[in-house]
Amino acid sequence: MITIDLQLTLNGQTKPDGSAPQFLFPEFSTGKVRLKNGNNQALELNYNTVSEKMVYKKDDILYDVMNTEIIDTVFIKESKFVPAGHVFLEVLLIAPVSLYIQYQGELIPPGAVAGYGGTSQVSNTKNLTSVNLSMGYYNLKLPDDYMVKLDQIFYIKKDSLQNYSTERQFLKLFPEKEAELKEFIKKQKIKFDKPADQVRMVERCNELTK
């Protein structure tokens, strides 16, 4: 049985189309939580990029999915997520060298500049609407004058998870294949803010490391 946070009792819908921009998907949809014991549970799911928690909706109330250590995989639409500590990573490629992506939403208060920063490559600023931020939960409505900056961080997994955000950082993970990968990145015009390009690049890594 999945433990939930019973303190979340307000509806998180914020826009005329029913979406809340702190969530990764525009709407909640029926997904599946697969537990490590083999059991499955169907829930109305979405992913909150600000709290970095998997969220489900029941009777128009939003709850955080807790006890992530008992979860194997979460399926939402065509996406697959796996827990990594207290957050979830989307699975982009499973192979000897696997690829994952972490979504991080940062609340931008009124008057602040939503610029590029940190280790991420993608900054997508979205206007939000009305919540009592003092609660510390971000499934709720956000004020008109707040924004969220969405960052993407990529991870590869060989023996362990290692993150990267630039070409230089990525090449350091494969020093023995640096020349071949540099040529591939140049010829294929690989962008480090595009998940599809990262999939192509890691597929190439798997070919080179066979």
C-alpha positions, -999 to +999 in steps of 0.1 A: +000+000+000+013+034-009+016+059+019+003+094+011+006+128+026-028+136+041-020+173+047-026+181+010-062+190+008-066+217-018-072+215-056-041+223-076-058+233-109-047+268-118-054+276-155-085+277-177-074+245-194-072+227-161-035+225-159-011+236-132+023+247-147+044+234-118+034+199-130+053+182-158+022+171-177-007+194-186-032+172-168-035+143-145-040+110-162-044+074-152-010+058-146+005+029-129+027+025-098+047-007-098+060-017-064+091-037-057+070-066-044+054-069-078+020-053-070+006-026-093-017+003-084-036+025-109-037+062-099-044+096-115-008+108-116+014+137-124+048+149-114+054+182-095+087+196-108+090+221-079+086+196-050+100+168-072+074+145-059+051+121-077+015+133-070-018+116-074-054+129-074-083+114-057-117+131-054-101+163-067-076+163-038-039+161-044-016+138-025+022+132-026+032+096-031+055+088-001+077+058+008+095+060-026+119+032-014+091+006-020+084+018-056+101+002-086+086+022-115+059+047-122+043+049-156+025+081-168+014+083-204+044+071-225+069+081-198+085+058-173+100+071-140+122+055-113+129+068-078+163+082-070+163+090-033+133+112-027+129+124-063+121+107-096+141+104-128+124+098-162+139+069-180+151+079-215+171+048-225+179+015-209+211-001-221+246-010-208+249+028-206+215+041-196+201+076-197+178+095-173+165+130-169+157+150-137+131+178-139+137+206-114+112+235-111+123+266-093+097+291-080+106+326-091+092+353-068+079+386-081+106+409-095+132+382-098+149+374-131+144+339-143+178+334-159+200+305-167+220+291-138+233+261-119+242+229-138+211+228-160+208+237-197+171+243-202+152+272-187+115+273-195+097+301-177+059+297-173+034+321-158+014+307-129-017+317-111-030+317-072-015+295-031-004+301+003+033+295-002+039+294+035+025+259+036+056+247+019+037+224-005+036+232-042+006+211-054-015+241-047-024+272-067+005+297-072+000+335-073-003+354-105+030+371-099+050+339-094+068+321-121+086+287-123+119+280-141+121+244-153+155+229-156+166+195-170+195+176-157+208+145-175+222+114-159+240+084-173+243+051-155+272+027-160+283+014-127+267+044-109+246+074-117+266+104-129+251+137-140+262+162-167+249+193-183+276+203-208+296+186-236+328+189-216+312+172-186+298+144-207+331+137-225+349+134-192+327+104-184+341+086-215+377+097-218+387+067-239+360+076-265+364+113-265+376+117-301+348+096-316+321+113-294+334+148-303+331+139-340+296+125-335+285+156-316+298+179-343+284+160-372+250+153-357+248+188-342+239+174-308+222+199-285+227+194-247+192+208-239+173+184-261+164+150-246+161+134-281+196+144-289+209+130-257+193+097-264+211+096-298+244+105-282+241+078-255+230+053-281+263+061-299+282+056-266+267+021-263+278+013-299+314+025-291+317+007-258+305-027-269 
